[in-house]
Amino acid sequence: MTEFTPISGLAGGLMIGLAAVLLLGLNGRIAGISGIIGGLLPPRATAPAWRLSFLAGLFLGALAFAALNAQWQVELPLAWPWMILAGLLVGFGTRLGSGCTSGHGVCGIARLSPRSFVATGVFMLSAALTVFVIRHGISS
C-alpha cells in the first residue's frame, strides 16, 4: 500500500496545471503528451523546439526527483512482456480516443470539453478494471 501524501500530491498537481497553462498561454498548444510525441514522428515529423523542450523537461524532472530521493525505486508490477503489451495498448488507445490522459484529463476538462469528460471517464474505468485484473487475475 502507498502512503497518503496530500502535500506532495498538491504540489505535483499545481506544477502540472501550471505547465499546462503556460504551454497554452504562451504557445497556444494543449499539453497532451501523445500529441507532442506524435508531432515528432513521421509522416509529420515537425520538430519545433517546444516539443523537444517539453519532453526534455519531463525526462529531466524525473531524473532530478530520483537524484533528490535516494531511497526511491521503481517496481514493475508485471513482467516486461506484459509491460510492452500495455504500452502498445495505451498507444492504440490514445489514437482511438484522439488524445491521452494529459490532453483530455488535464487540459480538456479545464476547457469544459464534453469529449474530454467522456474520454476521461473511459480512462478512469479502464484504469480501475486494469488494477482489478492485475491484482486478481494475472500474476507475473
GIDA-V780348 format. One record per residue. N is the residue number from 1. RES is the residue in one small letter. SS is DSSP state (a for helix, b for strand, c for the rest). PHI is phi in degrees with one decimal (NA if undefined). PSI is psi in whole degrees, 0 to 359 (999 if undefined). Layout:
BEGIN
n=N res=RES ss=SS phi=PHI psi=PSI
n=N res=RES ss=SS phi=PHI psi=PSI
END
This chain:
BEGIN
n=1 res=m ss=c phi=NA psi=146
n=2 res=t ss=c phi=-94.4 psi=156
n=3 res=e ss=c phi=-78.2 psi=151
n=4 res=f ss=c phi=-82.5 psi=115
n=5 res=t ss=c phi=-127.7 psi=78
n=6 res=p ss=a phi=-66.3 psi=327
n=7 res=i ss=a phi=-68.5 psi=312
n=8 res=s ss=a phi=-68.0 psi=326
n=9 res=g ss=a phi=-64.2 psi=317
n=10 res=l ss=a phi=-64.5 psi=316
n=11 res=a ss=a phi=-61.8 psi=315
n=12 res=g ss=a phi=-63.3 psi=317
n=13 res=g ss=a phi=-62.3 psi=319
n=14 res=l ss=a phi=-64.0 psi=320
n=15 res=m ss=a phi=-67.9 psi=320
n=16 res=i ss=a phi=-63.6 psi=314
n=17 res=g ss=a phi=-61.9 psi=317
n=18 res=l ss=a phi=-62.9 psi=317
n=19 res=a ss=a phi=-62.0 psi=319
n=20 res=a ss=a phi=-65.6 psi=317
n=21 res=v ss=a phi=-65.5 psi=317
n=22 res=l ss=a phi=-64.2 psi=317
n=23 res=l ss=a phi=-64.4 psi=319
n=24 res=l ss=a phi=-69.8 psi=315
n=25 res=g ss=a phi=-70.5 psi=320
n=26 res=l ss=a phi=-91.6 psi=336
n=27 res=n ss=a phi=-124.6 psi=350
n=28 res=g ss=c phi=69.3 psi=23
n=29 res=r ss=c phi=-118.9 psi=149
n=30 res=i ss=c phi=-83.8 psi=138
n=31 res=a ss=c phi=-83.2 psi=59
n=32 res=g ss=c phi=-97.7 psi=116
n=33 res=i ss=a phi=-62.1 psi=320
n=34 res=s ss=a phi=-63.9 psi=324
n=35 res=g ss=a phi=-71.3 psi=323
n=36 res=i ss=a phi=-65.3 psi=313
n=37 res=i ss=a phi=-68.5 psi=319
n=38 res=g ss=a phi=-58.1 psi=328
n=39 res=g ss=c phi=-71.2 psi=348
n=40 res=l ss=c phi=-94.9 psi=349
n=41 res=l ss=c phi=-101.3 psi=151
n=42 res=p ss=c phi=-63.4 psi=154
n=43 res=p ss=c phi=-83.9 psi=348
n=44 res=r ss=c phi=-72.8 psi=307
n=45 res=a ss=c phi=44.1 psi=39
n=46 res=t ss=c phi=-91.8 psi=123
n=47 res=a ss=c phi=-118.4 psi=67
n=48 res=p ss=c phi=-60.3 psi=153
n=49 res=a ss=a phi=-58.9 psi=329
n=50 res=w ss=a phi=-63.9 psi=324
n=51 res=r ss=a phi=-64.5 psi=312
n=52 res=l ss=a phi=-65.3 psi=322
n=53 res=s ss=a phi=-65.1 psi=317
n=54 res=f ss=a phi=-61.1 psi=313
n=55 res=l ss=a phi=-66.5 psi=322
n=56 res=a ss=a phi=-62.1 psi=321
n=57 res=g ss=a phi=-62.6 psi=320
n=58 res=l ss=a phi=-61.4 psi=313
n=59 res=f ss=a phi=-65.8 psi=313
n=60 res=l ss=a phi=-68.3 psi=327
n=61 res=g ss=a phi=-63.5 psi=319
n=62 res=a ss=a phi=-66.0 psi=319
n=63 res=l ss=a phi=-64.3 psi=318
n=64 res=a ss=a phi=-63.2 psi=318
n=65 res=f ss=a phi=-60.5 psi=314
n=66 res=a ss=a phi=-63.6 psi=321
n=67 res=a ss=a phi=-67.7 psi=325
n=68 res=l ss=a phi=-83.9 psi=347
n=69 res=n ss=c phi=-125.0 psi=83
n=70 res=a ss=c phi=-60.6 psi=332
n=71 res=q ss=c phi=-84.3 psi=353
n=72 res=w ss=c phi=-71.5 psi=136
n=73 res=q ss=c phi=-145.1 psi=153
n=74 res=v ss=c phi=-101.1 psi=131
n=75 res=e ss=c phi=-118.8 psi=122
n=76 res=l ss=c phi=-81.3 psi=129
n=77 res=p ss=c phi=-74.4 psi=343
n=78 res=l ss=c phi=-136.5 psi=169
n=79 res=a ss=c phi=-69.7 psi=159
n=80 res=w ss=a phi=-52.6 psi=317
n=81 res=p ss=a phi=-59.1 psi=322
n=82 res=w ss=a phi=-67.6 psi=322
n=83 res=m ss=a phi=-66.4 psi=321
n=84 res=i ss=a phi=-65.6 psi=316
n=85 res=l ss=a phi=-59.9 psi=318
n=86 res=a ss=a phi=-61.9 psi=318
n=87 res=g ss=a phi=-62.5 psi=319
n=88 res=l ss=a phi=-65.1 psi=320
n=89 res=l ss=a phi=-65.6 psi=322
n=90 res=v ss=a phi=-64.0 psi=316
n=91 res=g ss=a phi=-59.8 psi=317
n=92 res=f ss=a phi=-62.7 psi=318
n=93 res=g ss=a phi=-64.4 psi=323
n=94 res=t ss=a phi=-68.2 psi=327
n=95 res=r ss=a phi=-71.2 psi=316
n=96 res=l ss=a phi=-64.0 psi=320
n=97 res=g ss=c phi=-90.0 psi=6
n=98 res=s ss=c phi=55.0 psi=41
n=99 res=g ss=c phi=150.4 psi=175
n=100 res=c ss=c phi=-117.1 psi=184
n=101 res=t ss=a phi=-63.2 psi=325
n=102 res=s ss=a phi=-71.6 psi=319
n=103 res=g ss=a phi=-68.7 psi=313
n=104 res=h ss=a phi=-81.8 psi=310
n=105 res=g ss=a phi=-71.5 psi=323
n=106 res=v ss=a phi=-93.4 psi=305
n=107 res=c ss=a phi=-84.3 psi=318
n=108 res=g ss=a phi=-66.8 psi=316
n=109 res=i ss=a phi=-66.0 psi=322
n=110 res=a ss=a phi=-63.1 psi=331
n=111 res=r ss=c phi=-91.0 psi=6
n=112 res=l ss=c phi=59.4 psi=38
n=113 res=s ss=c phi=-78.6 psi=119
n=114 res=p ss=a phi=-57.8 psi=320
n=115 res=r ss=a phi=-61.8 psi=323
n=116 res=s ss=a phi=-71.3 psi=326
n=117 res=f ss=a phi=-62.5 psi=316
n=118 res=v ss=a phi=-66.1 psi=313
n=119 res=a ss=a phi=-60.2 psi=317
n=120 res=t ss=a phi=-66.0 psi=322
n=121 res=g ss=a phi=-60.8 psi=318
n=122 res=v ss=a phi=-66.3 psi=318
n=123 res=f ss=a phi=-58.1 psi=313
n=124 res=m ss=a phi=-66.4 psi=319
n=125 res=l ss=a phi=-63.1 psi=316
n=126 res=s ss=a phi=-61.8 psi=320
n=127 res=a ss=a phi=-63.5 psi=316
n=128 res=a ss=a phi=-63.1 psi=317
n=129 res=l ss=a phi=-65.6 psi=321
n=130 res=t ss=a phi=-63.4 psi=315
n=131 res=v ss=a phi=-60.4 psi=317
n=132 res=f ss=a phi=-60.2 psi=312
n=133 res=v ss=a phi=-64.4 psi=318
n=134 res=i ss=a phi=-65.0 psi=318
n=135 res=r ss=a phi=-77.2 psi=334
n=136 res=h ss=a phi=-121.2 psi=350
n=137 res=g ss=c phi=-125.9 psi=329
n=138 res=i ss=c phi=-121.3 psi=136
n=139 res=s ss=c phi=-123.0 psi=146
n=140 res=s ss=c phi=-80.8 psi=999
END
